[in-house]
Amino acid sequence: MLRLLSLVALCAASLARADYMDHFVQREDVGPRKAPSLGDSKVILIPIEVAGFPPIDVAALEAFFSPENPNGFVRYYETASLGRYRPRVTVAPRVHYANCPLPAAQFPTCAVARGDINAFTAGMDMMREVVKKTDEAGFDFAPYDVNGRKGVADGWLDGVMLLTNVPFGGIAFPFAFFNRGDNLGGGTGGPLIVDGVKVGHFAVAGDSDAFVMVHEFGHLLGLTDLYDESGQYDGLNLSWMGSWGYDANIPLPDAETRFRLRWGAWNQVQGRQRVTIRPAETSGDVFRLGAGDEYFLVENRGPGGAFDRALPERGLAVFHVDRKVKLDGTEGQFVNRILDCVNCDPWHPYIRLVQADGKFEIEKNKKFGVGDLFTAGTFLRPDSSGLPVSKTNAVNSTNLYSGAASSLRLDDVRLLDDGSIEVTLDAPETGQCDDRLCAEGDGCAPVRCGEPPAPKSGCGVGEGLTPALLALLLEKRLRRREQRVLRGP
Ligand SMILES: [Zn+2]
């Protein structure tokens, strides 16, 4: 019994900053386990104001969640998704509490310390009550289901956020999975049912911190945490699901997350290609080297847009991805993933930022900085040692985690004036084009695999000889002839 209790305590403790989702191991569970991340969504934000704590600035909140705010929540998700995901946020009427909604005996200051087991059930009761109070205040939840797996209403709310002014970090909470009590719809357990629509999970942020909410909302979309829960190092940089310090400069998604969300322009590399990679924030360009579960992704990141402003320079961000690391789509497995997080091993995480300078400062618990993106003069190549990158073999390479040398290469980086970056990429000559994320729709298949097919030659028109160029050449020859005629013999 004691042992069981301690296990429950451990799980609950970790849940205080829990993730929930699986980074799209499952794609079919939009609705019950994921909020839709493509198309138009109507999302609800409920402010929860407890007397005695700094009041919530509703005007500032409305502004941050407005589509007009170039630095806010909506524009962030629209930019990151290339406009494929278009949330519109309705700020519901504030729910007021004259006193802390958590039991006073356990929470004398209403602050929720990380890992506090009492917060587990008390927090669930509060979530249920907040939805009930909002409903009773006359708020109609029914119009906030317009999206779903098939892009239309599916009986599940498109996304619900709870923002409170009490001291509390953030959590994305799989309410339906843990609920054993009232579902508000006349039944017990599972998702809440309100105005005929279900809600299975909530994004929650405290201290009125809307930036934390941008991250927590990412969990509702299906993303797991990419920072290092174990505290050995920061975890993944260049991602709002990773080690983002919650400053005003929201980082764009890492290439793997964008790829999985179907928000990128997926270019699959086959053979040797000289390519131009445009800035991620405007093009969505993701170049994938390798296929299957382990591969490298390359994207162009840098300051200049509304997001990623804190980046010190522009260059290619290279991510070594291994989908075999701790991902599991089985319901409830997120608990194990919280206990042993996907990016907890700095030398073999699910997603590792390969740093161009080869100093491995991130793995050594130092900071991301100048020299970590691939710029002119940098490269990444296989290593014939037969060893993977590890603590005892801190040598940059495209070797797989098995140690096997891949044939993947990145060479001859050149920054162009418009912010695009030219680079030569190498991948196997064949067999790279068949991976698919889904059957149909944006981002399911590569927009390109390998070199584009050479233009068909015909009528003696050679490669690269466009009709306009041909006309120009003809005219020049004509002139020469005319000039010859004019000069005469
Ligand atoms: Zn998180």
Residues whose N, C-alpha, C, O or C-beta is under 5 A from the ligand:
A	BS01	ZN	R17 A18 D225
